[in-house]
């Protein structure tokens, strides 16, 4: 299994979803394992990915937003899938949503070894293999280490309380963004387009797994919002954590200081 396998899936997803505008169906199919509403686009994307895995004969633990988790006895290798990261954007016609897929070969996030994200609107692809760097559309990328311009992206499911704590950090920003797809936030930060990404609300394992590997391989600093490492968190469907991801260690320290102000 290599990046080409995931890119083939990504191309199929882009063709079936964005080119045919299937994401614009607002019919709810009920609630998925995560508790969020499942739309046609979520189910279609998940089916394409799972069918590709089965066709390739891959025997993996599967952790995915809609179907939940399927654990294979004696198997340590897991595939972590967010079929559509930014579902509400997709069905609302907001052109910012993605698919995120990661592979872990152990029981903790430290074991993440492959990450792949595709922007399903413009087909930008991001990927990383542990120890081999991060790439955007085949070109190696790294974070932008300069402090200025200071562009902060954030995600929040509890804006009323989160924004109060975020304010000291946001006040120092040159620009602030809230795009609605954690995977793409992390991908574009890795490519030098954002300075910091923060989620005070707990982010789910399928939202961030591919993104944090890509970010680390692009030389970003990744912790929770208290500055704690997240590498030892378990590879489980229920794993959630706040996130603070910065373009450099120096910027990360400044962000943590502002959050503690």
Secondary structure, DSSP 4 states (H G I P E B T S, - for coil): --HHHHHHHHHHHIIIIITTTGGG---EEEE-TTSSEEEHHHHHHHHHHHHHHHHTT---EEEETTTEEEPPTT---EEEEEEEETHHHHHHT-S--EEEEEEESSSBGGGEEEEEEEETTT--EEEEETTS-EEETTEEE------SS-EEEEE-S-HHHHHHHHHHHHTT-SEEE--S-HHHHHHHHHTTS-SEEEEEEEEEHHHHHHHHHHHHHTT-EEE-TTS---TTSB-STT-EEEEEEESSHHHHHHHHHHHT-
